[in-house]
Amino acid sequence: MIRISLDKIMKAEGWDQKYVIEKTGLNRNTVKSLVANASTRIDFPTLNALCKNLGLTPSQIIEYTPDKEE
């Protein structure tokens, strides 16, 4: 399973959604969706804005966990 770890990063850094929106210039709904891990995709410009403006790498933002096989 692939998930966006923005919520974990924000908690660790003490950031709120308003801070991320102001620093990155991303739309409020985009940030809200990423934080809730409700997105089914992330565009390269969005990923670039998070990395460039928050000092992150893609591997910090995108987390992969193998699916449990039943």
Secondary structure, 3 states (H helix, E strand, C coil): CEEECHHHHHHHHCCCHHHHHHHHCCCHHHHHHHHCCCCCCCCHHHHHHHHHHHCCCHHHHEEECCCCCC
